[in-house]
Amino acid sequence: MKPPIGSHAMDTRTGRVGIVMGHVGPYLQLRPYGGGREWDADPGAVRLATPAERMSAATACANARSRGEVP
């Protein structure tokens, strides 16, 4: 089952949490939690992110912004 658009998903191949932006061809389009460039992910390597993974991604984004980095 593909995660629905707007859900938070873990790309197990990259270890990154992203927001599902769309389903294009055989891939899922994921955008990094804090924004940025989308990437294509294999649906077989994507699952819904756990609450802990979502919190970790949010914390990393907030820390990067406080340092003046663009996530």
PDB file of N, CA, C and O in Angstrom:
ATOM      1  N   MET A   1       0.838  -1.185   0.000  1.00  0.00           N
ATOM      2  CA  MET A   1       0.000   0.000   0.000  1.00  0.00           C
ATOM      3  C   MET A   1       0.882   1.248   0.000  1.00  0.00           C
ATOM      4  O   MET A   1       1.808   1.364   0.802  1.00  0.00           O
ATOM      5  N   LYS A   2       0.588   2.161  -0.892  1.00  0.00           N
ATOM      6  CA  LYS A   2       1.329   3.428  -0.947  1.00  0.00           C
ATOM      7  C   LYS A   2       0.820   4.362   0.148  1.00  0.00           C
ATOM      8  O   LYS A   2      -0.387   4.461   0.364  1.00  0.00           O
ATOM      9  N   PRO A   3       1.733   5.050   0.842  1.00  0.00           N
ATOM     10  CA  PRO A   3       1.286   6.037   1.827  1.00  0.00           C
ATOM     11  C   PRO A   3       0.504   7.146   1.119  1.00  0.00           C
ATOM     12  O   PRO A   3       0.862   7.543   0.010  1.00  0.00           O
ATOM     13  N   PRO A   4      -0.555   7.643   1.748  1.00  0.00           N
ATOM     14  CA  PRO A   4      -1.356   8.684   1.100  1.00  0.00           C
ATOM     15  C   PRO A   4      -0.627  10.027   1.005  1.00  0.00           C
ATOM     16  O   PRO A   4       0.262  10.326   1.802  1.00  0.00           O
ATOM     17  N   ILE A   5      -1.020  10.817   0.027  1.00  0.00           N
ATOM     18  CA  ILE A   5      -0.453  12.153  -0.147  1.00  0.00           C
ATOM     19  C   ILE A   5      -0.683  12.952   1.133  1.00  0.00           C
ATOM     20  O   ILE A   5      -1.770  12.933   1.710  1.00  0.00           O
ATOM     21  N   GLY A   6       0.367  13.655   1.563  1.00  0.00           N
ATOM     22  CA  GLY A   6       0.305  14.452   2.774  1.00  0.00           C
ATOM     23  C   GLY A   6       0.785  13.729   4.018  1.00  0.00           C
ATOM     24  O   GLY A   6       0.975  14.351   5.063  1.00  0.00           O
ATOM     25  N   SER A   7       0.985  12.414   3.918  1.00  0.00           N
ATOM     26  CA  SER A   7       1.449  11.668   5.089  1.00  0.00           C
ATOM     27  C   SER A   7       2.964  11.765   5.209  1.00  0.00           C
ATOM     28  O   SER A   7       3.662  12.070   4.241  1.00  0.00           O
ATOM     29  N   HIS A   8       3.452  11.502   6.400  1.00  0.00           N
ATOM     30  CA  HIS A   8       4.896  11.485   6.653  1.00  0.00           C
ATOM     31  C   HIS A   8       5.382  10.059   6.437  1.00  0.00           C
ATOM     32  O   HIS A   8       4.816   9.111   6.981  1.00  0.00           O
ATOM     33  N   ALA A   9       6.426   9.917   5.647  1.00  0.00           N
ATOM     34  CA  ALA A   9       6.916   8.594   5.292  1.00  0.00           C
ATOM     35  C   ALA A   9       8.419   8.507   5.491  1.00  0.00           C
ATOM     36  O   ALA A   9       9.136   9.504   5.395  1.00  0.00           O
ATOM     37  N   MET A  10       8.879   7.300   5.771  1.00  0.00           N
ATOM     38  CA  MET A  10      10.312   7.008   5.921  1.00  0.00           C
ATOM     39  C   MET A  10      10.773   6.274   4.670  1.00  0.00           C
ATOM     40  O   MET A  10      10.237   5.226   4.312  1.00  0.00           O
ATOM     41  N   ASP A  11      11.777   6.846   4.015  1.00  0.00           N
ATOM     42  CA  ASP A  11      12.420   6.185   2.885  1.00  0.00           C
ATOM     43  C   ASP A  11      13.530   5.332   3.490  1.00  0.00           C
ATOM     44  O   ASP A  11      14.569   5.853   3.896  1.00  0.00           O
ATOM     45  N   THR A  12      13.311   4.035   3.547  1.00  0.00           N
ATOM     46  CA  THR A  12      14.258   3.155   4.224  1.00  0.00           C
ATOM     47  C   THR A  12      15.583   3.018   3.479  1.00  0.00           C
ATOM     48  O   THR A  12      16.576   2.594   4.070  1.00  0.00           O
ATOM     49  N   ARG A  13      15.615   3.362   2.216  1.00  0.00           N
ATOM     50  CA  ARG A  13      16.883   3.299   1.462  1.00  0.00           C
ATOM     51  C   ARG A  13      17.802   4.456   1.807  1.00  0.00           C
ATOM     52  O   ARG A  13      19.024   4.306   1.807  1.00  0.00           O
ATOM     53  N   THR A  14      17.215   5.619   2.103  1.00  0.00           N
ATOM     54  CA  THR A  14      18.039   6.790   2.416  1.00  0.00           C
ATOM     55  C   THR A  14      18.033   7.135   3.899  1.00  0.00           C
ATOM     56  O   THR A  14      18.895   7.878   4.368  1.00  0.00           O
ATOM     57  N   GLY A  15      17.058   6.596   4.643  1.00  0.00           N
ATOM     58  CA  GLY A  15      16.937   6.923   6.055  1.00  0.00           C
ATOM     59  C   GLY A  15      16.347   8.299   6.297  1.00  0.00           C
ATOM     60  O   GLY A  15      16.482   8.848   7.391  1.00  0.00           O
ATOM     61  N   ARG A  16      15.700   8.859   5.299  1.00  0.00           N
ATOM     62  CA  ARG A  16      15.141  10.211   5.398  1.00  0.00           C
ATOM     63  C   ARG A  16      13.625  10.161   5.567  1.00  0.00           C
ATOM     64  O   ARG A  16      12.948   9.302   5.003  1.00  0.00           O
ATOM     65  N   VAL A  17      13.110  11.100   6.355  1.00  0.00           N
ATOM     66  CA  VAL A  17      11.669  11.272   6.506  1.00  0.00           C
ATOM     67  C   VAL A  17      11.231  12.362   5.547  1.00  0.00           C
ATOM     68  O   VAL A  17      11.859  13.418   5.460  1.00  0.00           O
ATOM     69  N   GLY A  18      10.160  12.101   4.835  1.00  0.00           N
ATOM     70  CA  GLY A  18       9.626  13.096   3.913  1.00  0.00           C
ATOM     71  C   GLY A  18       8.116  13.106   3.948  1.00  0.00           C
ATOM     72  O   GLY A  18       7.480  12.219   4.518  1.00  0.00           O
ATOM     73  N   ILE A  19       7.562  14.116   3.332  1.00  0.00           N
ATOM     74  CA  ILE A  19       6.114  14.229   3.192  1.00  0.00           C
ATOM     75  C   ILE A  19       5.767  13.773   1.783  1.00  0.00           C
ATOM     76  O   ILE A  19       6.370  14.225   0.810  1.00  0.00           O
ATOM     77  N   VAL A  20       4.802  12.883   1.680  1.00  0.00           N
ATOM     78  CA  VAL A  20       4.399  12.354   0.377  1.00  0.00           C
ATOM     79  C   VAL A  20       3.693  13.458  -0.397  1.00  0.00           C
ATOM     80  O   VAL A  20       2.653  13.965   0.023  1.00  0.00           O
ATOM     81  N   MET A  21       4.278  13.821  -1.540  1.00  0.00           N
ATOM     82  CA  MET A  21       3.725  14.891  -2.367  1.00  0.00           C
ATOM     83  C   MET A  21       2.939  14.347  -3.557  1.00  0.00           C
ATOM     84  O   MET A  21       2.076  15.037  -4.101  1.00  0.00           O
ATOM     85  N   GLY A  22       3.233  13.124  -3.956  1.00  0.00           N
ATOM     86  CA  GLY A  22       2.525  12.557  -5.096  1.00  0.00           C
ATOM     87  C   GLY A  22       3.028  11.172  -5.434  1.00  0.00           C
ATOM     88  O   GLY A  22       4.023  10.685  -4.898  1.00  0.00           O
ATOM     89  N   HIS A  23       2.295  10.558  -6.348  1.00  0.00           N
ATOM     90  CA  HIS A  23       2.648   9.249  -6.878  1.00  0.00           C
ATOM     91  C   HIS A  23       2.846   9.444  -8.376  1.00  0.00           C
ATOM     92  O   HIS A  23       1.886   9.675  -9.111  1.00  0.00           O
ATOM     93  N   VAL A  24       4.099   9.349  -8.827  1.00  0.00           N
ATOM     94  CA  VAL A  24       4.417   9.600 -10.229  1.00  0.00           C
ATOM     95  C   VAL A  24       5.022   8.335 -10.825  1.00  0.00           C
ATOM     96  O   VAL A  24       6.108   7.908 -10.432  1.00  0.00           O
ATOM     97  N   GLY A  25       4.304   7.740 -11.783  1.00  0.00           N
ATOM     98  CA  GLY A  25       4.782   6.497 -12.379  1.00  0.00           C
ATOM     99  C   GLY A  25       4.984   5.459 -11.288  1.00  0.00           C
ATOM    100  O   GLY A  25       4.112   5.268 -10.440  1.00  0.00           O
ATOM    101  N   PRO A  26       6.128   4.789 -11.304  1.00  0.00           N
ATOM    102  CA  PRO A  26       6.364   3.759 -10.291  1.00  0.00           C
ATOM    103  C   PRO A  26       6.939   4.318  -8.988  1.00  0.00           C
ATOM    104  O   PRO A  26       7.256   3.546  -8.082  1.00  0.00           O
ATOM    105  N   TYR A  27       7.080   5.621  -8.874  1.00  0.00           N
ATOM    106  CA  TYR A  27       7.746   6.217  -7.711  1.00  0.00           C
ATOM    107  C   TYR A  27       6.800   7.047  -6.859  1.00  0.00           C
ATOM    108  O   TYR A  27       5.732   7.471  -7.300  1.00  0.00           O
ATOM    109  N   LEU A  28       7.231   7.261  -5.628  1.00  0.00           N
ATOM    110  CA  LEU A  28       6.600   8.236  -4.749  1.00  0.00           C
ATOM    111  C   LEU A  28       7.462   9.476  -4.766  1.00  0.00           C
ATOM    112  O   LEU A  28       8.687   9.377  -4.815  1.00  0.00           O
ATOM    113  N   GLN A  29       6.852  10.630  -4.725  1.00  0.00           N
ATOM    114  CA  GLN A  29       7.578  11.890  -4.629  1.00  0.00           C
ATOM    115  C   GLN A  29       7.545  12.311  -3.168  1.00  0.00           C
ATOM    116  O   GLN A  29       6.471  12.531  -2.609  1.00  0.00           O
ATOM    117  N   LEU A  30       8.714  12.423  -2.548  1.00  0.00           N
ATOM    118  CA  LEU A  30       8.819  12.833  -1.156  1.00  0.00           C
ATOM    119  C   LEU A  30       9.544  14.164  -1.069  1.00  0.00           C
ATOM    120  O   LEU A  30      10.500  14.413  -1.803  1.00  0.00           O
ATOM    121  N   ARG A  31       9.079  15.014  -0.166  1.00  0.00           N
ATOM    122  CA  ARG A  31       9.731  16.305   0.085  1.00  0.00           C
ATOM    123  C   ARG A  31      10.272  16.262   1.510  1.00  0.00           C
ATOM    124  O   ARG A  31       9.582  15.783   2.410  1.00  0.00           O
ATOM    125  N   PRO A  32      11.488  16.749   1.735  1.00  0.00           N
ATOM    126  CA  PRO A  32      12.038  16.749   3.090  1.00  0.00           C
ATOM    127  C   PRO A  32      11.094  17.424   4.083  1.00  0.00           C
ATOM    128  O   PRO A  32      10.332  18.319   3.715  1.00  0.00           O
ATOM    129  N   TYR A  33      11.147  17.000   5.317  1.00  0.00           N
ATOM    130  CA  TYR A  33      10.241  17.485   6.357  1.00  0.00           C
ATOM    131  C   TYR A  33      10.180  19.010   6.427  1.00  0.00           C
ATOM    132  O   TYR A  33       9.089  19.576   6.501  1.00  0.00           O
ATOM    133  N   GLY A  34      11.310  19.674   6.406  1.00  0.00           N
ATOM    134  CA  GLY A  34      11.336  21.133   6.528  1.00  0.00           C
ATOM    135  C   GLY A  34      11.235  21.860   5.211  1.00  0.00           C
ATOM    136  O   GLY A  34      11.386  23.081   5.175  1.00  0.00           O
ATOM    137  N   GLY A  35      10.985  21.156   4.133  1.00  0.00           N
ATOM    138  CA  GLY A  35      10.926  21.763   2.813  1.00  0.00           C
ATOM    139  C   GLY A  35      12.201  21.468   2.046  1.00  0.00           C
ATOM    140  O   GLY A  35      13.169  20.951   2.604  1.00  0.00           O
ATOM    141  N   GLY A  36      12.194  21.789   0.805  1.00  0.00           N
ATOM    142  CA  GLY A  36      13.356  21.540  -0.032  1.00  0.00           C
ATOM    143  C   GLY A  36      12.994  20.746  -1.266  1.00  0.00           C
ATOM    144  O   GLY A  36      11.822  20.605  -1.615  1.00  0.00           O
ATOM    145  N   ARG A  37      14.000  20.238  -1.911  1.00  0.00           N
ATOM    146  CA  ARG A  37      13.835  19.538  -3.174  1.00  0.00           C
ATOM    147  C   ARG A  37      13.263  18.138  -2.968  1.00  0.00           C
ATOM    148  O   ARG A  37      13.719  17.385  -2.107  1.00  0.00           O
ATOM    149  N   GLU A  38      12.266  17.809  -3.764  1.00  0.00           N
ATOM    150  CA  GLU A  38      11.662  16.482  -3.706  1.00  0.00           C
ATOM    151  C   GLU A  38      12.610  15.428  -4.262  1.00  0.00           C
ATOM    152  O   GLU A  38      13.502  15.726  -5.056  1.00  0.00           O
ATOM    153  N   TRP A  39      12.397  14.200  -3.831  1.00  0.00           N
ATOM    154  CA  TRP A  39      13.146  13.083  -4.397  1.00  0.00           C
ATOM    155  C   TRP A  39      12.191  11.942  -4.697  1.00  0.00           C
ATOM    156  O   TRP A  39      11.123  11.830  -4.095  1.00  0.00           O
ATOM    157  N   ASP A  40      12.597  11.092  -5.644  1.00  0.00           N
ATOM    158  CA  ASP A  40      11.821   9.917  -6.013  1.00  0.00           C
ATOM    159  C   ASP A  40      12.203   8.779  -5.086  1.00  0.00           C
ATOM    160  O   ASP A  40      13.383   8.559  -4.813  1.00  0.00           O
ATOM    161  N   ALA A  41      11.211   8.063  -4.609  1.00  0.00           N
ATOM    162  CA  ALA A  41      11.458   6.930  -3.732  1.00  0.00           C
ATOM    163  C   ALA A  41      10.720   5.710  -4.262  1.00  0.00           C
ATOM    164  O   ALA A  41       9.615   5.811  -4.796  1.00  0.00           O
ATOM    165  N   ASP A  42      11.349   4.570  -4.104  1.00  0.00           N
ATOM    166  CA  ASP A  42      10.747   3.297  -4.482  1.00  0.00           C
ATOM    167  C   ASP A  42       9.653   2.968  -3.470  1.00  0.00           C
ATOM    168  O   ASP A  42       9.939   2.882  -2.276  1.00  0.00           O
ATOM    169  N   PRO A  43       8.404   2.782  -3.912  1.00  0.00           N
ATOM    170  CA  PRO A  43       7.325   2.496  -2.964  1.00  0.00           C
ATOM    171  C   PRO A  43       7.593   1.273  -2.088  1.00  0.00           C
ATOM    172  O   PRO A  43       7.092   1.194  -0.967  1.00  0.00           O
ATOM    173  N   GLY A  44       8.377   0.322  -2.591  1.00  0.00           N
ATOM    174  CA  GLY A  44       8.707  -0.865  -1.804  1.00  0.00           C
ATOM    175  C   GLY A  44       9.650  -0.571  -0.656  1.00  0.00           C
ATOM    176  O   GLY A  44       9.805  -1.395   0.245  1.00  0.00           O
ATOM    177  N   ALA A  45      10.285   0.596  -0.675  1.00  0.00           N
ATOM    178  CA  ALA A  45      11.237   0.975   0.367  1.00  0.00           C
ATOM    179  C   ALA A  45      10.703   2.107   1.232  1.00  0.00           C
ATOM    180  O   ALA A  45      11.459   2.740   1.970  1.00  0.00           O
ATOM    181  N   VAL A  46       9.399   2.364   1.143  1.00  0.00           N
ATOM    182  CA  VAL A  46       8.797   3.469   1.898  1.00  0.00           C
ATOM    183  C   VAL A  46       7.719   2.915   2.813  1.00  0.00           C
ATOM    184  O   VAL A  46       6.934   2.048   2.428  1.00  0.00           O
ATOM    185  N   ARG A  47       7.700   3.434   4.026  1.00  0.00           N
ATOM    186  CA  ARG A  47       6.654   3.088   4.990  1.00  0.00           C
ATOM    187  C   ARG A  47       6.268   4.354   5.737  1.00  0.00           C
ATOM    188  O   ARG A  47       6.981   5.356   5.692  1.00  0.00           O
ATOM    189  N   LEU A  48       5.138   4.300   6.421  1.00  0.00           N
ATOM    190  CA  LEU A  48       4.736   5.453   7.232  1.00  0.00           C
ATOM    191  C   LEU A  48       5.767   5.678   8.324  1.00  0.00           C
ATOM    192  O   LEU A  48       6.266   4.724   8.920  1.00  0.00           O
ATOM    193  N   ALA A  49       6.084   6.924   8.584  1.00  0.00           N
ATOM    194  CA  ALA A  49       7.050   7.271   9.623  1.00  0.00           C
ATOM    195  C   ALA A  49       6.406   7.090  10.995  1.00  0.00           C
ATOM    196  O   ALA A  49       5.216   7.348  11.175  1.00  0.00           O
ATOM    197  N   THR A  50       7.201   6.647  11.948  1.00  0.00           N
ATOM    198  CA  THR A  50       6.719   6.507  13.324  1.00  0.00           C
ATOM    199  C   THR A  50       6.665   7.899  13.969  1.00  0.00           C
ATOM    200  O   THR A  50       7.294   8.836  13.477  1.00  0.00           O
ATOM    201  N   PRO A  51       5.921   8.033  15.059  1.00  0.00           N
ATOM    202  CA  PRO A  51       5.919   9.319  15.762  1.00  0.00           C
ATOM    203  C   PRO A  51       7.333   9.763  16.174  1.00  0.00           C
ATOM    204  O   PRO A  51       7.649  10.951  16.113  1.00  0.00           O
ATOM    205  N   ALA A  52       8.171   8.824  16.588  1.00  0.00           N
ATOM    206  CA  ALA A  52       9.549   9.170  16.979  1.00  0.00           C
ATOM    207  C   ALA A  52      10.349   9.673  15.783  1.00  0.00           C
ATOM    208  O   ALA A  52      11.136  10.609  15.924  1.00  0.00           O
ATOM    209  N   GLU A  53      10.167   9.074  14.617  1.00  0.00           N
ATOM    210  CA  GLU A  53      10.875   9.516  13.411  1.00  0.00           C
ATOM    211  C   GLU A  53      10.395  10.901  12.978  1.00  0.00           C
ATOM    212  O   GLU A  53      11.190  11.730  12.535  1.00  0.00           O
ATOM    213  N   ARG A  54       9.106  11.142  13.106  1.00  0.00           N
ATOM    214  CA  ARG A  54       8.573  12.465  12.770  1.00  0.00           C
ATOM    215  C   ARG A  54       9.135  13.520  13.709  1.00  0.00           C
ATOM    216  O   ARG A  54       9.513  14.606  13.268  1.00  0.00           O
ATOM    217  N   MET A  55       9.192  13.210  15.005  1.00  0.00           N
ATOM    218  CA  MET A  55       9.716  14.159  15.979  1.00  0.00           C
ATOM    219  C   MET A  55      11.199  14.415  15.740  1.00  0.00           C
ATOM    220  O   MET A  55      11.658  15.550  15.867  1.00  0.00           O
ATOM    221  N   SER A  56      11.942  13.387  15.399  1.00  0.00           N
ATOM    222  CA  SER A  56      13.366  13.543  15.121  1.00  0.00           C
ATOM    223  C   SER A  56      13.583  14.452  13.912  1.00  0.00           C
ATOM    224  O   SER A  56      14.463  15.313  13.928  1.00  0.00           O
ATOM    225  N   ALA A  57      12.778  14.258  12.863  1.00  0.00           N
ATOM    226  CA  ALA A  57      12.888  15.102  11.668  1.00  0.00           C
ATOM    227  C   ALA A  57      12.528  16.548  11.990  1.00  0.00           C
ATOM    228  O   ALA A  57      13.179  17.472  11.502  1.00  0.00           O
ATOM    229  N   ALA A  58      11.501  16.750  12.804  1.00  0.00           N
ATOM    230  CA  ALA A  58      11.096  18.106  13.185  1.00  0.00           C
ATOM    231  C   ALA A  58      12.179  18.786  14.014  1.00  0.00           C
ATOM    232  O   ALA A  58      12.452  19.972  13.831  1.00  0.00           O
ATOM    233  N   THR A  59      12.790  18.047  14.914  1.00  0.00           N
ATOM    234  CA  THR A  59      13.855  18.596  15.747  1.00  0.00           C
ATOM    235  C   THR A  59      15.068  18.971  14.898  1.00  0.00           C
ATOM    236  O   THR A  59      15.651  20.039  15.084  1.00  0.00           O
ATOM    237  N   ALA A  60      15.448  18.096  13.967  1.00  0.00           N
ATOM    238  CA  ALA A  60      16.583  18.373  13.088  1.00  0.00           C
ATOM    239  C   ALA A  60      16.318  19.625  12.255  1.00  0.00           C
ATOM    240  O   ALA A  60      17.216  20.441  12.049  1.00  0.00           O
ATOM    241  N   CYS A  61      15.090  19.772  11.780  1.00  0.00           N
ATOM    242  CA  CYS A  61      14.722  20.949  10.986  1.00  0.00           C
ATOM    243  C   CYS A  61      14.806  22.215  11.834  1.00  0.00           C
ATOM    244  O   CYS A  61      15.363  23.218  11.389  1.00  0.00           O
ATOM    245  N   ALA A  62      14.260  22.179  13.051  1.00  0.00           N
ATOM    246  CA  ALA A  62      14.290  23.339  13.931  1.00  0.00           C
ATOM    247  C   ALA A  62      15.729  23.717  14.297  1.00  0.00           C
ATOM    248  O   ALA A  62      16.062  24.901  14.352  1.00  0.00           O
ATOM    249  N   ASN A  63      16.574  22.728  14.546  1.00  0.00           N
ATOM    250  CA  ASN A  63      17.979  22.999  14.872  1.00  0.00           C
ATOM    251  C   ASN A  63      18.705  23.639  13.695  1.00  0.00           C
ATOM    252  O   ASN A  63      19.482  24.577  13.869  1.00  0.00           O
ATOM    253  N   ALA A  64      18.443  23.121  12.489  1.00  0.00           N
ATOM    254  CA  ALA A  64      19.090  23.684  11.293  1.00  0.00           C
ATOM    255  C   ALA A  64      18.666  25.140  11.083  1.00  0.00           C
ATOM    256  O   ALA A  64      19.491  25.992  10.751  1.00  0.00           O
ATOM    257  N   ARG A  65      17.394  25.412  11.275  1.00  0.00           N
ATOM    258  CA  ARG A  65      16.906  26.786  11.099  1.00  0.00           C
ATOM    259  C   ARG A  65      17.483  27.710  12.142  1.00  0.00           C
ATOM    260  O   ARG A  65      17.771  28.867  11.839  1.00  0.00           O
ATOM    261  N   SER A  66      17.665  27.234  13.373  1.00  0.00           N
ATOM    262  CA  SER A  66      18.224  28.093  14.422  1.00  0.00           C
ATOM    263  C   SER A  66      19.683  28.416  14.146  1.00  0.00           C
ATOM    264  O   SER A  66      20.198  29.436  14.603  1.00  0.00           O
ATOM    265  N   ARG A  67      20.356  27.531  13.388  1.00  0.00           N
ATOM    266  CA  ARG A  67      21.757  27.782  13.010  1.00  0.00           C
ATOM    267  C   ARG A  67      21.855  28.593  11.729  1.00  0.00           C
ATOM    268  O   ARG A  67      22.954  28.929  11.287  1.00  0.00           O
ATOM    269  N   GLY A  68      20.710  28.909  11.128  1.00  0.00           N
ATOM    270  CA  GLY A  68      20.713  29.688   9.895  1.00  0.00           C
ATOM    271  C   GLY A  68      20.962  28.855   8.657  1.00  0.00           C
ATOM    272  O   GLY A  68      21.261  29.395   7.592  1.00  0.00           O
ATOM    273  N   GLU A  69      20.841  27.541   8.785  1.00  0.00           N
ATOM    274  CA  GLU A  69      21.022  26.649   7.641  1.00  0.00           C
ATOM    275  C   GLU A  69      19.683  26.439   6.956  1.00  0.00           C
ATOM    276  O   GLU A  69      18.631  26.478   7.594  1.00  0.00           O
ATOM    277  N   VAL A  70      19.735  26.221   5.675  1.00  0.00           N
ATOM    278  CA  VAL A  70      18.522  25.881   4.937  1.00  0.00           C
ATOM    279  C   VAL A  70      18.450  24.374   4.881  1.00  0.00           C
ATOM    280  O   VAL A  70      19.354  23.734   4.345  1.00  0.00           O
ATOM    281  N   PRO A  71      17.371  23.780   5.435  1.00  0.00           N
ATOM    282  CA  PRO A  71      17.289  22.306   5.448  1.00  0.00           C
ATOM    283  C   PRO A  71      17.109  21.735   4.069  1.00  0.00           C
ATOM    284  O   PRO A  71      17.023  20.517   3.912  1.00  0.00           O
TER     285      PRO A  71
END
